[in-house]
Structures are given as C-alpha cells and as structure tokens.
C-alpha cells in the first residue's frame, strides 16, 4: 500500500516539475508587437526563440536564444530577456542591461507585449490572402477580391506594419470603389485622409527619412483613391 502511495506521489512530483519548467515559456508559434514599433516573436520547440522588430527610420532589433524557465541570457552578453505569458499574449522585458541595446538600432526596441494572431492574421496566411486578392482583382472579380482583402484590412490591422496597413486599406478602398460603394471607400480611407491632405514636403518633414520614403507612395495612392471616391 505504501509503495502505491509513494509511486503516486512520485508521479505527482514529476508532473509538478514538468509544469514548473513550462512557467514563463510561451507556447510555440508567432506573436506580433505593434505598440510603438512593429515586429515578431517566434517561439520554436524546446524554447528556441527569435525576435525581430522595426522602429523609426528603418532601425531594427534582431536577437535569438533559448528560453529556460521564462528567461534567456543573450549570447555572452549581460543582457537577459524575460518572457511572461498573459493569456494569449507574451510580455517581453529585460534586466535593464546596457548590453540589450547592442541588438538594436538607435530608434528600435523589442520590449513590450506580443500578441498571438488568429490564424487569418499569421504572416503566411496574410501573404496568401494578398496573392488571392491580386488574382481576383486582376480578373475583375471584385466581389471575391473584397471578400479576401476586407478581413485582412480590418481584423488583421493590429498585426500589420503601419505602412503595410496603409497599402492594404487602399486595396480595400479601391475594390469598394470598383463595386460602386463610394461611401465605404471614403470611410476606409478616413484614417489616412489627414496625411493625404498634406503635401509631399510635409510628409517628408513629418516622418524620419526612411519612413517618409516608404510611406509617401501610399499617401499618394490615398490621394488618388479619395479623389475617385469623392468626385461627382
């Protein structure tokens, strides 16, 4: 009888130890940060991870390592990164070491809350949706094109880089115009309208050089599409 009790206790302790080993280690998959920057956290089997973020003026962060009990020491540096799972989100923080800056450009950082996208908004899924949208749009099957791009533009907006989001919104607006829904087109572009009202020089002055260079074509497209949707 005692042997059975000890055996059961041993199993419980083993389970507890295994559970403890998983504390702070996010589930495998892709997570996205969009508060103040944009980037991804990818968690692979056995706690392997990589983080890549893009800040202002195309400055980036790039680091990887292995998560052990919710922490990872990055290479031989003094930088330690912590991972705290909060529901479907992962909060990434550091020990504050100056060495953590060595993995980032001047205007980029990687601390923050990374969200787990729904399947539709995973990068692979969104890229496939964009290909299907283009195929339907070129074929002038605008109803099919709308059905593909609208969820990406709306549901997946938090998981898109802000410049990429501007292009997706323009794709949606132009499709709505092709379907004769000018009101929807105008509404879709409403958030981009303030920048579209500015001159090219104002855009260049208002954003860091690399950002303005990448963003300006989307602003110009927004101007064109707003004119299409508002003209009598």
C-alpha positions, 0 to 999 in steps of 0.5 A: 500500500505504501509503495502505491502511495509513494509511486503516486506521489512520485508521479505527482512530483514529476508532473509538478516539475514538468509544469514548473519548467513550462512557467514563463515559456510561451507556447510555440508559434508567432506573436506580433508587437505593434505598440510603438514599433512593429515586429515578431516573436517566434517561439520554436520547440524546446524554447528556441526563440527569435525576435525581430522588430522595426522602429523609426527610420528603418532601425531594427532589433534582431536577437535569438536564444533559448528560453529556460524557465521564462528567461534567456541570457543573450549570447555572452552578453549581460543582457537577459530577456524575460518572457511572461505569458498573459493569456494569449499574449507574451510580455517581453522585458529585460534586466535593464542591461546596457548590453540589450541595446547592442541588438538594436538600432538607435530608434528600435526596441523589442520590449513590450507585449506580443500578441498571438494572431488568429490564424487569418492574421499569421504572416503566411496566411496574410501573404496568401490572402494578398496573392488571392486578392491580386488574382481576383482583382486582376480578373475583375472579380471584385466581389471575391477580391473584397471578400479576401482583402476586407478581413485582412484590412480590418481584423488583421490591422493590429498585426500589420506594419503601419505602412503595410496597413496603409497599402492594404486599406487602399486595396480595400478602398479601391475594390469598394470603389470598383463595386460602386460603394463610394461611401465605404471607400471614403470611410476606409480611407478616413484614417489616412485622409489627414496625411493625404491632405498634406503635401509631399514636403510635409510628409517628408518633414513629418516622418524620419527619412526612411519612413517618409520614403516608404510611406509617401507612395501610399499617401499618394495612392490615398490621394488618388483613391479619395479623389475617385471616391469623392468626385461627382 
